[in-house]
C-alpha cells in the first residue's frame, strides 16, 4: 500500500512540474513574439499578456524574470503609440529602472505637447521630468541613458526659465509625419520620419557617388606637394 501511495505522490509531483514547465515555456514564447513585434516596429498592446508571477520570478540571478520583461514591453509599446499618460500611471509602484526610464521619457514627451503653456507651468512640468529621471538614477546609479537625459532636460528647463516673456517664442515641436511602406505612422524607435526640408527646391541637391574603377584610373596622378618642414 505504501508503494502505491508513494508512486501516486511522485506522479502528482511530476505532473505538476510538467504543467508548470509547459506554462512557463508558453509564456516565454509569447514574450519572445512580443519582442519580435517591437523589433519590427509593430507596436500592438496584447491585453492578455499581463505581468503575472512566473517561475522565473523565484529563480536566482540578475537576468530578470518574464514578468519584468512583460512590464517593460507593455510600457514601451504604450510609449511608442503615444500613450504617455498610461505609462506614467503604471510607474507608481514600479522599481524596474527600465520601466522608470520609459515613464520619465513619457513625462518629457507629454511636456513637449504643451510647449505653448505659460512659462511657470512649463518649468514645473520639467521639474517633474527631472524628478522622474532622478528616480531612475536612484534605482540604477550607472544608467547612462538616464544620466544623459537628466542633463539634457536640465538645460531645457534652464533655457525655458530664462526666457523673457514676450521676446522669446517657444520652440514648436515637430510632429512625426506618416510614411508609406512597412513602417508605422508617426515616430518610431528610430526617431521622426525624415524628408526634404520644406520649401527647398530639389534641383539644388547634389548627389555625390564614388567613381568607377576605370574612371579613377583615367584621372591624372596627384602632383607631389612641397617638402614639409618640421617645426621645433
Buried (B, 14 or more C-beta within 10 A) or exposed (E): EEEEEEEEEEEEEEEEEEEEEEEBEEBBEBBEEBEEBBEEEEBEEBEEBEBEEBBBEEEEEEEEBBBBBBBBBBBBBBBBBBBBEBBBEBBEEBEBBBBBBBBBBBBBBBBBEEEEBEBEEBBBBBEBBBEBBBBBBEBBEEBEBBBEBBEEBBEBBEEBEEBEEEEEEEEEEEEBEEBEEEEBEBBBEEEBBEEEEEEEEEEEEEEEEEEEEEEEEEEEEEEEEEEEEEEE
